[in-house]
Amino acid sequence: MTSRETLLRLAVTGEVLGFLLILVLVATPHGVIDAAIDFDESVFAFLSLFARRSWALDMLIWSIWTQPAWQGGVVMLIVWVWWLTQGETPAGQRKRAVMLSSLVGVYASILLTLVFRAVLPYRASPGLDPASGFTTPYLPDGAKLWVQATSFPSGHAAVLFALAIGLWSVSRPLGLVAGLHSLFVVCLPRVYFGRHWATDILAGAALALATVPVVNGMLRQSTLNPRLLGWSERHPAAFYSVFFLCTLDIAMDFAFAKTALKLVSLLEIGVNIRRVISM
């Protein structure tokens, strides 16, 4: 199977999954909605076997999911190590071009996530829904699970799985490691602590699966990547400064971007920023 056929299948699969999952929250047949609800409840029923059984375990999971360094920081470290180990060969440059377009796909994925959050009906986090079957784990003193942002789809799932897909495009082992990290270190703790429903995670992953291959395919036909690589060779200080800041923003859970959105939220633009993103 050629790389183009692989990307096409990934894109089609992602679009279908994303479409089906989005239908869960809008006008869908009752059977689909009931199946999604049953799935979410079964996940919480399983996780309730572990919640509040061990204070040390709950604190460990809490510390992992609340520290950006354990989230995007780990994957960004993998990206940097991979990037710096690529030689200045034509094959290495082609792989770097794919990684650059994948990073563009990461930003496209989060943008689509924010659009869906803005236009789809509000969905409260399961930690705030008494009918969810969610069992609240032990929390640190003074910690709260309350958030104002809608939970569907998961932005963290979209970003981290987009990164994993980008790494998979250039290195299957690294992509697998990043994918497992995204699932077990990033997404599962968010379900465990009631920040997201399981279907929120699936929807975010589906958006990433649909977006990154499409962006890669589009940019492969454009001159953007060759220009960026040429810029990195002619002006490495400027290129790597921008590259570092972009990857640092992702590693820090988009701290810079969220600060900008906080400023935007002060303006009257007709969109409740806090509804679509956790500040």
N, C-alpha and C positions, 0 to 999 in steps of 0.2 A: 504494500500500500504506500503510495507516495505521500509526501508531507502535505501536499495540497488536499488530497482526499481525506487525510486524517483531520486536518483543520476544518474541512467542510462537514464531516460527520460530527465533530465536536460542536460546531456552530449550530447545526440542525438539532442535535440533541439538547443543547442548552436552550435554544429558542422554544422547543416543545415543552421542556420542563418548566421554563419560566412562565410560559403561557398558562399551563395547567395550574401552577401554584398561584399565579395572580388571580386566576378565576376563583380560587378558594374564598377570596375576600369580596368578590363582587357577585354579579348575577350568575350563579352557577347552579347546576342541578343539586338537589338536596343530598343525593348520594355522595357526590364528590365532597361537599362540605362535611357531611357526617364522617366520611373516611378520614379527612384531614383532622377533624376533632378527635376521632378515636386514636389516630396516630400520635397526636400531641399528648393526649391523656395517658396513653400507654408508655410513652417516654418518661413522663413525670412519675408514673407508678413505679417504673423501674428505678429511677433516680431516688425516689423516696426510701428505697431500701438502704441507702447510704447516708442520706441527709440526717443530721442531728444524731448520728451514731457515734461520732468521734469529733471532739472539738479541734484536735490537732489536724485531722484531715480537712475539715471545713476551713480552717484558717490557712492551710496550705493552698487549697484551691482558690480561696479568696485572694491571697497574695499573688497568685499567678495571674488571675484574670484582671486584676486592678493595676498591674505594673506593665506599662507599654513596652519596657525592655524585653519582657517575656513574650510579647505579642508580635508586633511588626518588627521589633528590634532584632529578633533572632533571624527572621527571614531576610531582612536587609543586610545583616552580617553575611549570610550565605551569598546574597547577590554580589556584595563587594568582593568577597574572597574569590568567587567564580570569575568576576570581571577582571580582577588583577592577575589572575593566573592564565588568562587568555593571551597567547602570543600575538605579535603583530604580523600575523599571517593572513592571507585571504580568507581562510576558513574561520580564523578567530574573529576577523572583522565582520564576517557574515553573521556569526553567532551574536556578536555585540549589537549588530543592527536589529536582530530579532528581540534581544533583551530590551533595547531602547523602545521599540514599538510596543512591547509588552507592558512597559511602564506607562506608556501613553494609554494602553488599555486599562491599566489599574485606575487611572484618573477618570477614564470614560465609564468604568464600572461604578465608581462611587457617585459620579454625576447622575447616572441612570437610577441608582438607588435613591438619591435625594429626590429625583423627579417622581418616582413611584410613591415615595413617602408623602410627597406633597399632594398628589392627585388621588391616591387611594383612600378609602375610609380609614379613620383612626383605629388603631388596634392597640389596646392597653397591654402592657407587659404581663406575663402570667403571674408575676409576683404581686400584682395589684388586683388580680381577678380571683375572687374567692371560689369560683366554680371551676378553676383550672385543675384542681387536684395537686397543686404545688405544695410541697413541704418545705418551709423555710429552714435552711441550714443555720448553724450557729453563725452569728455575725460579730465582728469586732465592736467594742463599746462605742456607741454613738453612730454606728454605720446604719444607713437606710437603703432600702431597695427602690425607693420612689424615684421615678424618672418621668419627665413630661413628654419626651419624644415618643412617637409611634414606634412599634417594634417591628413592623413588617415593611420591607424585607430587612435582613440584618446587614448593616453596612460593613461590619468587621468581617463577616463571612465573604461578602463580595470582594473586599480588598485583599484579604489573605489568600483566598482561593484564586484570585486573579494573579497574584504573585506566584502561586504554586504552578499555575498553568504556564506562565511565562518561563519559569525555570524548567518545567517539563519540556518546553519547546527546544531548549538548548542542552538539557541534561536530564535524562529520565531518572537517574538515582536522586539527584537534587530535587527534582520536581516531586518525587514520591515522598521524600523527607519533608519538604515544605507542605505537601498536602496533608500528611499525617499530623504534622505540627498544627496546621490550621484547624483540623477537626478536633483533636484531643486537647490541645493546649489553649486554643483561642475560642472555639465555638462551644464545645461541651461545657466548660465552666459557665458560660453565659446562660445556657439552659439550666444548669444545676442551680444557679442563684436566681433564676426567674427573670432574667433580663429579656430573654427571648423564648419564643415557642420553637419547637423543633422545625416546624414548617417555615419559620422566619429564616432559619439557617439554610434550609434547602433552597429557598427562593434566592437568597443572596449568592449561594454557590452557583445556582443556575444562571443568574445574571452574569457572573464572571465567566462561566463556561460559554455563554453565548457571545460575550463582548470581546474578550481578548483575541480569540482566533479571527474574528471579523476585522478588528483593528490591525492585527498583524497582516492579514491579507490585503487590506487597503493600503497600508504604508509600504508594503513590499513593492507596490506599483508606483509609489510616489518618490520624490527626490528628497524628502525630509530626512530620512535616516542617513543617506550618503552625506548630506550637508552637515548633520550633527557629528558624524564621525570625522569629516574633514575639519570641522571646528575643533574637535578634541585634539587633532594632530597639530593644527596651526596655532591654537590658543589653549593649551592644556590647562593653564591656571584658571582661566575663566570658565571653561567647560566643567572641570572637576569641582569648582566652587558651586556652580549651579546644580550639578549632579548630586553633590553632597547634601546641599540644602533640601533638595527634593526628596532624597531618600531619608534624610533625617526627619523631615515632616511626616513621612509615612511611618517611620519607626516610632515617633512620638505620638502616634494616634492623631495625626493631622492637627497638632497643637497650633501651628501657625495659621492654618486655614480656618480653624475654629475661632481663633482670635479675630480674624477678619470678619467672619460671619457674625460674631458678637457685635462688632461695630455696625455691620449691615442691619442687624436686628433692631438697632436704635432708630432706623429710618422707617418711614411709612411706605412699605413696598407692597402691601397686600398679601404677604406670605408670613406665616408664623414660623420663623426660623427654628425656634425651640421645639416645634412640633416634629420637625424632620431630622434633627440632629441633637444628640445629647451634648450639652455644654459643660 
